[in-house]
Amino acid sequence: MGFLQKTSKQTAKLKSLLGLAVSRIAVARRPRLARKSIACSDVSQLLVLGHLDRALHRAEQVIQEDNMLEAFGIIELYCKRLIEQAEQLDKPQECGEELREAAASIMFAAGWCGDLQELLFARTILADKFGGDFAVAAKEGTGIVDPILVWKLSGSTAGMELKKKVTKEIATENNILVDFSELPEATEDGNDILVDFFELQEATKEGNNNVPDSQELLGEMPCQDDMDESSESDNDHPRSHGTNTPGLESDENVHIVTNSDGSDDEEVTGRRNRRWWRLGCA
C-alpha cells in the first residue's frame, strides 16, 4: 500500500512537471519564431543581391529553428498524452505502446531541450517507473523513441541538399529565381591555376595588407618556380616574353618603363622577374 502511495505521488509530481513544460513550450516558441523569421528574411535579401552561397549558409539557421519548433510540437503532444493517461503510469508494465513511446520520447528530449528544464526532473521519475534498461535506450534515442523527434533534435542541418531545398522554398515564396548551377565548384584535380606573385607583391605595396603570404596561400601544394635567374644583360637587349615551359608562362627581362611615349628611362629602367606558380599540379 505504501508503494502504491509513493507511486501516486510520483505520478502527481510528473503531471505537474509536464504541465509546466507545456506552458514553457509556448514561451520558448516565441524567440525561435522570431529568429526563424529573421533568417528567412536574410535568405531572401541575399538571394536578391545575388549572394547565393551566403544565402545557403543562412538557410542553415532557418533549418535549425524550424526543427526545434517542430520538436516542440511533438514534445507538447507527448506531454499531454502522459498527463491524460497518467493513471496508467502507476502500473508501467501494463502501459500500452503509445504511452511507452511518449515516455521514452520525453526522456530523450530532456537531454536536448535546454529551454525545458522540467523535462529533466520528469525523466528521473519516468526512469524510476520504467527501469534502467528503458531509460538507457530512451537516452540514446533507440528502441521505442519517436524517430522523427530524434531526427529533429539531433539530425544534421548542414547538408547541402537540405539547405538548397529550404533556400528554393524561400525563393519561391518571394518570387525569386534561383539557379544553383551558378554555385562555384571546387577545382578538379589536374586543373591549373596560375598565380602571379609579382602582382600580389605590388598590391601589398599599395596598402593591401590583407593579401596572404605566398607560402600561406600555397600551403602544402606542390608548385613549380619558373623564375629567370639569368645574369643582367645590356640595356639594348630586347625585352622578351618567354614561354619555355608548355602551359607555364614567365616574364623574362621585363623593363619597367614609366614614360608615356613608351621609351626607356635609364633612372627607372630595371629588370624584374615574374614568378608564376602552378596550383593543383600533380
Wavefront OBJ file of the C-alpha trace (Angstrom):
o trace
v 0.000 0.000 0.000
v 2.857 2.296 0.792
v 4.416 1.502 -2.586
v 1.232 2.487 -4.398
v 1.003 5.712 -2.413
v 4.623 6.605 -3.304
v 3.991 5.880 -6.972
v 0.854 8.022 -6.930
v 2.816 10.936 -5.503
v 5.402 10.498 -8.238
v 2.661 10.464 -10.841
v 1.119 13.639 -9.445
v 4.509 15.337 -9.470
v 5.118 14.091 -13.014
v 1.810 15.565 -14.193
v 2.716 18.883 -12.601
v 6.143 18.922 -14.280
v 4.730 18.030 -17.681
v 2.077 20.747 -17.306
v 4.815 23.295 -16.609
v 6.746 22.028 -19.641
v 3.716 22.586 -21.881
v 3.413 26.149 -20.591
v 7.128 26.771 -21.093
v 6.964 25.460 -24.661
v 4.526 28.245 -25.515
v 7.053 30.775 -24.199
v 10.083 29.108 -25.835
v 8.423 29.186 -29.249
v 8.359 32.981 -29.470
v 12.085 33.766 -29.756
v 12.613 30.852 -32.105
v 9.794 32.009 -34.356
v 11.394 35.456 -34.391
v 14.831 34.067 -35.246
v 13.374 31.907 -37.998
v 11.540 34.885 -39.484
v 14.715 36.990 -39.444
v 16.759 34.195 -41.009
v 14.165 33.699 -43.770
v 14.230 37.431 -44.491
v 18.023 37.355 -44.639
v 17.974 34.474 -47.128
v 15.512 36.363 -49.320
v 17.582 39.558 -49.282
v 20.811 37.686 -50.006
v 19.186 35.995 -52.998
v 18.026 39.365 -54.332
v 21.598 40.653 -54.032
v 22.925 37.575 -55.813
v 24.816 36.129 -52.837
v 23.653 32.550 -53.317
v 26.460 30.976 -51.281
v 25.741 33.220 -48.294
v 22.009 32.573 -48.631
v 22.634 28.837 -48.402
v 24.722 29.353 -45.286
v 21.970 31.451 -43.689
v 19.411 28.795 -44.584
v 21.074 26.525 -42.030
v 19.754 28.813 -39.270
v 16.262 28.513 -40.735
v 16.547 24.721 -40.616
v 17.766 24.706 -37.024
v 14.931 26.899 -35.762
v 12.325 25.045 -37.795
v 13.497 21.668 -36.471
v 13.286 22.875 -32.881
v 9.829 24.340 -33.426
v 8.579 21.055 -34.862
v 10.232 19.191 -31.991
v 8.386 21.435 -29.548
v 5.112 20.417 -31.186
v 5.933 16.704 -30.815
v 7.068 17.122 -27.202
v 3.899 19.038 -26.345
v 1.810 16.228 -27.818
v 3.595 13.590 -25.747
v 3.399 15.678 -22.566
v -0.370 15.992 -22.943
v -0.677 12.277 -23.651
v 1.184 11.402 -20.461
v -0.909 13.870 -18.465
v -4.196 12.487 -19.807
v -3.188 8.868 -19.169
v -1.161 9.470 -16.013
v -3.149 6.912 -14.009
v -1.771 4.132 -16.183
v 1.762 5.130 -15.200
v 1.140 3.683 -11.757
v 1.435 0.288 -13.488
v 4.138 0.897 -16.108
v 4.376 -2.808 -17.015
v 0.794 -2.585 -18.287
v 1.273 0.594 -20.313
v 0.476 0.369 -23.995
v 2.933 1.095 -26.800
v 1.703 4.663 -27.330
v 2.239 5.586 -23.706
v 5.664 3.924 -23.620
v 6.607 5.821 -26.777
v 5.526 9.081 -25.159
v 7.556 8.333 -22.028
v 10.682 7.333 -23.998
v 10.441 10.371 -26.262
v 10.104 12.761 -23.324
v 13.139 11.155 -21.686
v 15.170 11.566 -24.891
v 14.065 15.176 -25.398
v 15.132 16.091 -21.865
v 18.788 15.855 -22.881
v 18.363 18.096 -25.940
v 15.999 20.850 -24.808
v 17.750 23.276 -22.523
v 14.678 25.504 -22.719
v 12.585 22.878 -20.935
v 14.290 22.172 -17.613
v 11.168 20.441 -16.259
v 11.802 17.523 -18.583
v 14.986 16.641 -16.679
v 13.007 16.054 -13.485
v 10.290 14.238 -15.432
v 12.946 11.951 -16.903
v 14.099 10.948 -13.414
v 10.567 9.943 -12.424
v 9.959 8.053 -15.675
v 13.276 6.227 -15.324
v 12.227 5.126 -11.847
v 8.944 3.832 -13.222
v 10.114 2.062 -16.384
v 13.536 0.837 -15.241
v 17.190 1.334 -16.122
v 17.240 -0.500 -19.474
v 14.292 1.521 -20.710
v 15.990 4.739 -19.550
v 19.278 3.915 -21.313
v 17.529 3.141 -24.619
v 15.467 6.324 -24.327
v 18.517 8.464 -23.600
v 20.307 7.091 -26.675
v 17.254 7.640 -28.891
v 16.814 3.972 -29.717
v 14.063 1.453 -29.178
v 10.590 2.934 -28.969
v 11.647 6.602 -29.110
v 9.916 8.553 -31.885
v 12.450 8.565 -34.784
v 11.103 11.866 -36.128
v 11.798 13.555 -32.802
v 15.295 12.061 -32.748
v 15.987 13.459 -36.210
v 14.556 16.888 -35.412
v 16.672 17.262 -32.289
v 19.917 15.537 -33.243
v 19.929 15.432 -37.043
v 22.462 17.363 -39.094
v 21.346 20.700 -40.537
v 24.437 21.268 -42.666
v 23.509 19.001 -45.600
v 23.771 20.875 -48.889
v 20.675 19.258 -50.396
v 18.564 20.262 -47.405
v 19.881 23.829 -47.496
v 19.160 24.025 -51.221
v 15.613 22.796 -50.634
v 14.923 25.397 -47.936
v 16.547 28.157 -49.988
v 14.448 27.252 -53.015
v 11.266 27.261 -50.927
v 12.062 30.744 -49.609
v 12.878 31.925 -53.126
v 9.560 30.574 -54.438
v 7.609 32.301 -51.669
v 9.226 35.615 -52.616
v 9.037 35.129 -56.412
v 12.822 34.959 -56.744
v 14.509 32.865 -59.400
v 17.416 30.802 -58.099
v 19.921 28.823 -60.142
v 22.162 26.504 -58.141
v 24.282 25.787 -61.219
v 25.900 29.189 -60.633
v 27.470 27.963 -57.400
v 31.274 27.812 -57.624
v 32.572 24.289 -57.544
v 35.835 23.013 -56.133
v 38.735 22.880 -58.587
v 39.139 19.416 -60.001
v 42.460 17.622 -59.811
v 44.630 18.404 -62.789
v 43.247 21.869 -63.439
v 45.877 24.566 -63.464
v 45.549 27.886 -61.680
v 48.320 30.383 -62.347
v 49.005 32.873 -59.586
v 51.157 35.916 -60.350
v 53.002 36.647 -57.128
v 54.548 39.798 -58.615
v 51.066 41.337 -58.744
v 50.387 40.186 -55.202
v 53.574 41.917 -54.042
v 52.624 45.114 -55.890
v 49.171 45.038 -54.271
v 50.806 44.720 -50.876
v 52.961 47.781 -51.558
v 49.840 49.761 -52.429
v 48.487 49.175 -48.953
v 46.563 45.913 -49.279
v 47.818 44.317 -46.100
v 45.210 41.597 -46.332
v 46.974 39.827 -49.183
v 48.225 36.493 -47.771
v 51.831 35.470 -47.840
v 52.715 33.243 -50.779
v 53.688 30.356 -48.554
v 50.391 30.596 -46.676
v 48.478 30.694 -49.950
v 50.265 27.667 -51.342
v 50.162 25.662 -48.110
v 51.405 22.162 -48.797
v 50.546 22.226 -52.513
v 53.297 21.138 -54.908
v 54.442 24.032 -57.027
v 56.895 24.971 -59.718
v 59.108 28.044 -59.794
v 59.904 29.310 -63.249
v 61.935 32.314 -62.106
v 64.533 33.505 -64.529
v 67.902 33.565 -62.786
v 69.961 34.730 -65.780
v 72.573 37.417 -65.255
v 71.947 41.035 -66.163
v 72.396 41.978 -69.809
v 72.944 45.293 -71.604
v 70.108 47.795 -71.882
v 69.969 47.264 -75.656
v 68.918 43.668 -75.095
v 65.375 43.307 -76.498
v 62.635 42.721 -73.977
v 61.031 39.342 -74.379
v 58.240 37.236 -73.047
v 59.474 33.690 -72.650
v 57.336 30.575 -72.859
v 59.966 27.938 -72.223
v 57.624 25.544 -70.433
v 54.384 24.498 -72.122
v 51.389 25.664 -70.084
v 53.571 27.717 -67.736
v 54.464 31.273 -68.649
v 57.148 33.503 -67.223
v 58.047 37.110 -67.987
v 61.753 37.406 -68.587
v 63.791 40.610 -68.629
v 60.771 42.849 -68.070
v 61.831 46.511 -68.353
v 59.953 48.947 -66.137
v 59.033 51.985 -68.295
v 57.240 54.989 -66.883
v 57.413 57.421 -69.828
v 54.130 57.975 -71.634
v 55.783 57.537 -75.042
v 56.955 54.068 -74.165
v 60.687 54.877 -74.237
v 63.067 53.532 -71.623
v 64.090 55.807 -68.805
v 67.606 54.969 -67.555
v 66.818 56.058 -63.974
v 63.803 53.813 -63.608
v 64.601 51.050 -66.089
v 65.189 47.806 -64.290
v 64.628 44.172 -64.546
v 62.146 42.170 -62.558
v 61.383 38.523 -62.862
v 57.865 37.304 -62.517
v 57.291 34.043 -60.767
v 54.320 32.016 -61.896
v 53.232 29.179 -59.698
v 51.064 26.336 -60.830
v 48.496 25.354 -58.213
v 46.855 21.991 -58.261
v 49.533 20.325 -60.346
v 50.178 16.648 -59.700
l 1 2 3 4 5 6 7 8 9 10 11 12 13 14 15 16 17 18 19 20 21 22 23 24 25 26 27 28 29 30 31 32 33 34 35 36 37 38 39 40 41 42 43 44 45 46 47 48 49 50 51 52 53 54 55 56 57 58 59 60 61 62 63 64 65 66 67 68 69 70 71 72 73 74 75 76 77 78 79 80 81 82 83 84 85 86 87 88 89 90 91 92 93 94 95 96 97 98 99 100 101 102 103 104 105 106 107 108 109 110 111 112 113 114 115 116 117 118 119 120 121 122 123 124 125 126 127 128 129 130 131 132 133 134 135 136 137 138 139 140 141 142 143 144 145 146 147 148 149 150 151 152 153 154 155 156 157 158 159 160 161 162 163 164 165 166 167 168 169 170 171 172 173 174 175 176 177 178 179 180 181 182 183 184 185 186 187 188 189 190 191 192 193 194 195 196 197 198 199 200 201 202 203 204 205 206 207 208 209 210 211 212 213 214 215 216 217 218 219 220 221 222 223 224 225 226 227 228 229 230 231 232 233 234 235 236 237 238 239 240 241 242 243 244 245 246 247 248 249 250 251 252 253 254 255 256 257 258 259 260 261 262 263 264 265 266 267 268 269 270 271 272 273 274 275 276 277 278 279 280 281 282
